[in-house]
Amino acid sequence: MIKCKRRMPAEWEPQSAVQLTMPHEHTDWAPILPEVLAVYEEMKHEISKREPLIIVDDIPHNDTWARDHGFITVVEESKGQRSKVKGQRSKVILLDFCFNGWGEKFPAELDNEINRHLYERGLVKGIYEPHLDFVLEGGSIESDGKGTIFTTQCCLMAPHRNQPLTKEEIEERLKEWLGAKRIVWLQHGSLIGDDTDGHIDTLVRIAPNDTIIYTGGDDDHPDLVEMEKELKELRTMEGKPYRLLRLPLPRPIYEAGDRSRETGDRRQEARDRLPATYANYLVINGAVLVPTYAQPDLDAEAMRIIGEAFPDREIVGIDCRAVIKQHGSLHCCTMQYY
């Protein structure tokens, strides 16, 4: 009897492609379109050197955050049946969840049609599995490839996502659909200026050899200090502490024309500050693409730390100052396939 075991791969496992959903003049990128397209061209260049690209350009879309409207890939591996091709998995499952603009904050009806169009055109390969009655964004979950899924309670339990489901009911669904053995719910962690309600990929990333790379806190981000304490208490499924690598926070970056500089209003400063983070990097075949913010000392420190976790990959910096103006960064712009 052949038994299939479902699993969500870790990001550093071999990928078949990466998706980019391109900015255009009818998105919020319109005022800085040439500037942000230059960043996307750099991403396209670095990714296409190493693996295929899926470019979403001629399918109507509201916005460009492929991480949150793209398919989430899981695999089903057969026990008792060897693949005829070395390393080939038995099944690739394309999970299509609802994206509702991070809790109905922004329009997303066109973004929710992208996956179906890609599948019907044969641009992505696998078994289509719809879960469009459940809201789940790719940026809200992180997998170690071994059965542990990390997420944040502030995101998955935020208003206008999956109410009235309880935390236990959401966990049960995640375990079933993602093949998870356990869900790690972080109770702390948020960035000033974040409108995703605390996506894990801005805060905590999983790396090989039971390593956690995370965004460190400061006086302006006391919740990140509490998150660090939480991570120090966390254990692997084998009961061992994780190896922790602490990323610096970029120096504050503000929206253009921020009013707090004129008024000295700290509350206004918090509203104007953008959620820049080095944790929003992308692992691809042979490289890690790291967001940078024209802060040479901190950019270099972040790239060095990420390189410690991925010594076999080239570490490539990409200036994401344009992308952060829409409150996202490099990882948010992309979605990988296996």
C-alpha positions in Angstrom: 0.0 0.0 0.0 1.3 3.4 -1.0 0.9 6.2 1.5 1.3 9.9 0.7 2.7 12.4 3.1 2.0 16.1 2.6 4.7 18.6 3.4 5.3 22.3 2.8 8.9 22.6 1.6 11.4 25.0 3.2 12.2 28.0 1.0 15.8 26.9 0.5 14.8 23.6 -1.2 15.2 23.3 -5.0 12.7 25.6 -6.8 11.1 25.2 -10.2 10.3 28.9 -10.7 9.6 32.3 -9.0 6.6 34.5 -9.7 6.7 38.3 -10.1 3.5 40.2 -10.5 4.5 43.4 -12.3 3.6 47.0 -11.3 1.6 49.0 -13.8 0.1 52.5 -14.1 -3.2 51.4 -12.6 -1.7 50.3 -9.3 -0.7 52.4 -6.4 2.8 52.4 -7.9 1.8 54.9 -10.5 3.5 58.0 -8.9 6.9 56.2 -8.8 6.4 53.6 -11.5 9.8 54.0 -13.3 11.6 53.9 -9.9 9.9 50.7 -8.8 10.1 49.0 -12.2 13.9 49.4 -12.0 13.9 47.3 -8.8 11.7 44.7 -10.5 14.1 44.6 -13.4 17.0 43.9 -11.0 15.0 41.1 -9.3 14.2 39.6 -12.7 17.9 39.7 -13.7 19.1 38.0 -10.6 16.4 35.4 -10.4 16.4 34.5 -14.2 20.2 33.8 -14.0 19.4 30.9 -11.6 15.9 29.6 -12.3 12.8 30.2 -14.5 10.5 33.3 -13.9 6.8 33.5 -14.1 5.9 37.1 -15.0 2.3 38.2 -14.4 1.9 41.2 -16.7 -1.1 40.7 -19.0 -3.5 39.3 -16.4 -5.5 42.1 -14.7 -4.4 42.6 -11.1 -5.0 45.1 -8.3 -1.5 45.1 -6.9 1.8 43.3 -7.1 2.3 41.3 -3.9 2.8 37.9 -5.3 3.8 36.5 -1.9 0.2 37.0 -0.7 -1.9 36.3 -3.7 0.2 33.6 -5.2 -0.2 29.8 -4.9 1.2 28.2 -1.8 3.0 25.0 -2.8 3.0 21.8 -0.9 4.2 18.3 -2.0 2.9 14.9 -1.4 5.7 12.3 -1.2 4.9 8.6 -1.6 6.1 6.0 0.9 6.9 2.7 -0.6 7.2 4.1 -4.2 10.5 5.3 -5.6 10.3 7.9 -8.3 11.8 6.9 -11.7 13.6 10.3 -11.7 16.1 11.0 -9.0 14.8 13.7 -6.6 11.4 13.9 -8.3 8.4 14.2 -6.0 5.2 12.3 -6.5 2.8 15.2 -6.5 3.0 19.0 -6.4 -0.2 20.6 -4.9 -1.0 24.2 -5.7 -3.1 25.6 -2.8 -5.2 28.6 -3.8 -6.4 30.6 -0.7 -8.3 33.8 -0.5 -6.4 37.0 -0.4 -8.6 39.8 0.9 -6.2 42.8 1.0 -4.9 41.9 4.5 -8.2 41.9 6.2 -10.2 44.0 3.7 -7.9 47.0 3.9 -7.4 47.2 0.1 -9.1 45.9 -3.1 -8.1 42.4 -4.1 -10.8 40.9 -6.3 -8.5 40.9 -9.4 -5.6 39.5 -7.5 -7.8 36.5 -6.5 -8.2 35.6 -10.1 -4.5 35.4 -11.0 -3.9 31.9 -9.8 -6.8 30.4 -11.7 -5.6 32.2 -14.9 -2.0 30.9 -14.4 -3.2 27.4 -13.9 -5.6 27.4 -16.8 -2.9 28.7 -19.1 -0.5 25.9 -18.0 2.0 28.3 -16.6 2.2 26.5 -13.3 2.3 22.8 -12.9 0.6 20.7 -10.2 -2.7 19.7 -8.8 -5.0 22.6 -8.2 -6.6 22.6 -4.8 -8.9 25.6 -4.0 -9.5 26.9 -0.5 -11.1 30.2 -1.5 -13.3 30.3 1.6 -10.2 30.6 3.8 -7.9 33.7 4.0 -4.2 32.8 4.1 -1.3 34.9 2.8 2.0 33.4 1.9 3.8 36.1 3.9 2.0 35.0 7.1 3.6 31.5 7.3 7.1 30.1 7.3 8.1 26.4 7.0 11.2 24.6 8.1 10.4 21.8 5.6 10.2 19.2 8.5 6.7 19.8 9.7 6.9 23.0 11.7 5.0 26.1 10.5 5.7 29.4 12.1 3.1 32.2 12.1 2.0 35.2 14.3 -1.2 35.2 16.3 -1.7 38.9 15.6 -2.0 38.2 11.9 -4.0 35.0 11.6 -6.4 36.1 14.3 -6.7 39.6 13.0 -10.2 41.0 12.2 -11.8 40.4 8.8 -9.8 37.3 7.9 -11.3 34.0 9.2 -13.8 34.9 11.9 -15.5 33.3 13.6 -13.0 30.4 13.5 -11.0 29.9 16.7 -7.3 29.6 16.9 -7.7 25.8 17.4 -9.9 25.5 14.3 -7.4 27.5 12.2 -4.5 25.4 13.4 -6.4 22.2 12.5 -6.9 23.5 8.9 -3.3 24.5 8.6 -2.0 21.2 9.7 -4.3 19.4 7.3 -3.6 21.5 4.2 0.1 22.2 4.8 0.9 18.8 6.2 2.2 20.4 9.4 3.0 18.4 12.6 2.9 21.6 14.7 2.1 25.3 14.4 4.3 27.7 16.3 2.2 30.8 17.1 4.4 33.8 18.0 2.6 36.1 20.4 4.8 39.2 19.8 6.3 41.0 16.9 5.3 44.0 14.8 6.9 46.7 12.7 5.9 50.4 12.8 4.1 51.1 9.5 3.2 47.5 8.8 -0.3 47.0 7.4 -0.3 43.2 7.2 -1.0 42.8 10.9 2.4 41.2 11.5 3.5 39.0 8.7 6.1 36.5 9.8 8.3 37.2 6.8 9.1 40.7 8.1 10.0 39.4 11.5 11.2 35.8 11.7 12.7 33.5 9.0 13.7 29.9 9.3 17.0 28.7 7.9 18.8 25.4 7.6 20.2 23.5 10.6 17.5 24.8 13.0 18.4 28.4 12.6 16.1 31.3 13.1 17.0 34.7 11.6 15.0 37.5 13.2 14.5 41.2 13.3 16.0 42.7 16.5 14.1 45.3 18.6 14.9 48.7 19.9 13.2 51.4 22.0 10.8 52.2 19.2 9.9 48.5 18.8 9.5 47.1 22.3 7.3 44.3 20.9 10.3 43.0 19.0 12.2 42.8 22.2 9.5 40.6 23.6 9.6 38.5 20.5 13.3 37.9 21.0 12.6 36.6 24.5 10.0 34.3 23.1 12.4 32.9 20.5 15.0 32.2 23.1 12.5 30.0 24.9 11.4 28.2 21.8 12.5 24.6 21.1 12.7 22.4 18.1 10.5 19.3 17.8 13.5 17.4 19.2 13.6 19.6 22.3 16.7 21.6 21.4 17.1 25.4 21.3 17.3 27.1 18.0 20.4 28.8 16.7 19.4 32.5 16.7 20.8 35.1 14.3 19.7 38.7 15.1 19.3 41.1 12.2 19.6 44.9 12.8 16.7 47.2 12.1 17.3 49.7 9.3 17.4 53.3 10.4 14.0 54.9 10.1 12.7 55.5 6.6 9.7 57.8 6.3 7.0 58.5 3.7 7.7 61.4 1.4 6.7 64.7 3.0 6.3 63.2 6.5 4.7 65.8 8.7 6.3 64.7 12.0 9.6 66.4 11.1 7.9 69.7 11.1 5.6 69.2 14.1 7.8 66.9 16.3 4.7 64.7 16.8 5.8 61.2 17.8 2.4 59.7 16.9 2.6 61.2 13.5 6.1 59.9 13.1 4.9 56.4 13.8 2.2 56.8 11.1 4.8 58.1 8.6 7.5 55.5 9.3 7.9 52.7 6.7 8.3 49.1 7.8 11.8 48.5 6.5 13.2 45.1 7.5 16.1 42.9 6.4 14.2 39.8 7.2 12.2 40.1 4.0 14.9 38.4 1.9 14.2 35.7 -0.8 16.1 32.4 -1.0 16.4 31.1 -4.6 18.5 28.4 -6.2 22.1 29.3 -5.5 21.5 32.7 -3.9 19.8 34.8 -1.3 18.4 38.2 -2.5 18.5 40.6 0.4 16.7 44.0 0.6 19.0 47.0 1.2 18.1 50.6 2.0 21.2 52.7 1.1 22.5 52.3 4.7 25.9 50.7 3.9 27.0 49.7 7.4 23.6 48.1 8.3 23.1 46.7 4.8 26.5 45.0 5.0 25.9 43.7 8.5 22.5 42.2 7.5 24.0 40.5 4.4 26.9 39.1 6.5 24.4 37.6 9.1 22.2 36.1 6.4 25.3 34.7 4.8 26.2 32.8 8.0 22.9 30.9 7.7 23.4 30.2 3.9 27.2 29.7 3.5 26.7 27.8 0.2 24.8 30.6 -1.5 25.7 33.9 -3.1 24.3 36.9 -1.0 23.0 39.6 -3.4 21.8 42.9 -2.2 18.9 44.7 -4.0 18.0 48.3 -3.2 14.4 48.2 -2.0 13.9 51.8 -1.1 11.3 52.2 -3.8 9.4 49.0 -2.8 9.2 50.0 0.9 7.2 53.1 -0.1 4.2 50.8 -0.5 5.0 49.1 2.8 6.4 45.9 1.4 9.8 44.6 0.4 11.6 42.0 -1.6 10.1 38.8 -0.3 6.6 40.3 -0.5 7.1 40.9 -4.2 7.8 37.2 -5.0 6.5 33.7 -4.7 8.5 30.5 -5.3 7.3 27.2 -6.7 8.8 23.7 -6.3 
